[in-house]
Amino acid sequence: MPEDTHLAQLATAFEGIPHCRELGLKIISLEPRRAMMRLEYDDRLIGNPATGVIHGGVISAVIDTVAGLAASASVPVKSAVATLDLRIDYLRPALPGEAVIGEAECYRLTHSVAFVRALAHQGDRNKPVAHCVAAFMLNSTGFSVADSGKA
């Protein structure tokens, strides 16, 4: 878990979100601009009982949450973050019985928008289940791009 106080508070807040608790999403790592979460396979998350494949909506929730976490880890404590745009490419079904890992990176930060790339995989980043690009609105009191270290 992160040592930085802001990141530790952020981790606690995200793991306390009701849908994160219900799904069982856990933070694996969190640092400025980057986040990784894990979702253990659970029969409650199956979208197709005949195949045991996890529902696509669950994959969406994992990607949106980890991307939002990376965006939130990119700005000061007093910043609110909201999803503006989220585009997901579903590349293959998540294999039954295996955990899903969500990884995200904030690759561009402006004074009002955080741009994030994310993916979901089952242990091999070269075989993603889904890929995403997203934009998050920032409501940051007193925050400037100069403060972020990136222009």
Buried (B, 14 or more C-beta within 10 A) or exposed (E): EBEEEBBEEBBEEBBEBEEBEEBBBBBEBBEBBBBBBBBEBEEEBBBEEEEBBBBBEBBBBBBBBBBBBBBBBBBBEEBEBEBBEBEBEBEEBBBEEBBBBBBBBBBBBEEEBBBBBBBBBBEEEEEBBBBBBBBBBBEBEEBEEEEBEEE
